Amino acid sequence: MEKKMKKMDPKVKANWLTALRSDAFKKCEGALCTVQKTKKGEKCEFCVLGVLAEVQGVPRSTDKYGDTAFRFGKRTEESSVPPDSFLKSVGLTHKTAQELYTKNDDGESFKSIADYIEQNL
């Protein structure tokens, strides 16, 4: 039986769960988000933690090579896990974030991960 993790901010959690279950976000693996230019604009895809950053209003920027990353304060993050300062602000630990991105990158659906978050965080 899994041990219950630290509870996260209920409002943040509710907004995140709604977003994950909404079908509004396309899923990617290995990055917080990816953006591809198309004839119709941009095609954005997110990992589970990228959805959280997007819902929390973390701005994104594009570098001179066309890579898109979230901007956490003065820091730009292109990895699979947001910085600990952001995680702490929403009530997550680095370990929990790693577990969630592993579920994401192992192919679990957003809806399945949302169920896990709802039951454990």
C-alpha angles and dihedrals in degrees: 000000000000120000115241112252128222111293116249129217104294096220093049090046093050093049091047093049091049091051094047092051096042101081086227092114125065115215129242133174132222098024139055089243142347126204126197124188113234135176088260095049127270131348109209125192126183141195118226092269091045089058088053091051091047093048089049090054098246105167122238127216135190122225127217090271093056096253115142123216139167117256111223102188108301091342125089114209122204098161129096095260129055117233118281091248090063093043091052091049090060096040101258130126124220089246092054091048090052091051091051096048089047089055088048095049092044088064103259113152123247089246092054091048090047089055089051092049092048092052100040111029 
